[in-house]
Amino acid sequence: MSRDILLSAQDLSVRFGGVLAVNKVSFEVRRGEVFTLIGPNGAGKTTVFNLISRIYQPTTGQITWHGGPASGGPLKLTDQPPHAIAALGIARTFQNIELFEHATVLHNLLIGRHTHRATGFFGELFFTAATRRAEIAAREKAEQVIELLDLQHHRDSLVAGLPYGVRKVVELARALCTEPKLLLLDEPSSGLNVEETADMAFWIQDIQHELGISVLMVEHDMTLVSKVSDRVLAMNQGEVLAMGSSREVQSDPKVVEAYLGTIEDVSSLRRAA
């Protein structure tokens, strides 16, 4: 296995009753790249995310994590409990924002530091010197992320009072506070306007190039996909249609058909217009 591989999925399938939501999907995410899943609604993209996050258990296949210590070797992710995923170095945002709305932006970010806390119950109770140092380190990391994503003006604001676009950025910031090796972004541009989407593209590139974090993204906005993606995998009805660069995938006849229908369908639409 190449040292460049961070996460690999082999023949992933998951069935819900009589519905085969994902069917023999395989791919690899390389260190330092932005790898994007695209496809029509219901293609199985978010289901793949849920498999990696351990929300779902695959019916067949496995996911292997190569981001642990070099001495530890690859780890079978499908054997891990859901609560262990963040500590392994995998963070995630959701299509529907999941934040503590009645807490401030800063407090939401500090929650993202929980995987790095090494102090125990009595240290917390008596607020020992080690606990104070841990608190200061957590605050410093949160402030670094706040500065990276230009959230200074919202640091002490309650999340419930923030515009939707800012909340999307706060969720991204909380994920970054876990110091992930792999960041899962589930439709990061959903609900954003053109200017906010351009900002999101800028931040994804900063996360990749400045922080060295690999990104696995589900996205519908093809402008964003083309701008930030190193490789793209197109899915439809739970199966892989094509994989390659954004340009290669978008011009693949099977991908065009999945989005627009057959050539005859497209011609009919043009005549009707």
Secondary structure, 3 states (H helix, E strand, C coil): CCCCEEEEEEEEEEEECCEEEEEEEEEEEECCCEEEEECCCCCCHHHHHHHHCCCCCCCEEEEEECCCCCCCCCEEHHHCCHHHHHHHCEEECCCCCCCCCCCEHHHHHHHCCHHHCCCCHHHHHHCCHHHHHHHHHHHHHHHHHHHHCCCHHHCCCEHHHCCHHHHHHHHHHHHHCCCCCEEEEECCCCCCCHHHHHHHHHHHHHHHHCCCCEEEEECCCHHHHHHHCCEEEEEECCEEEEEECHHHHHCCHHHHHHHHCCHHHHHHHHHHC
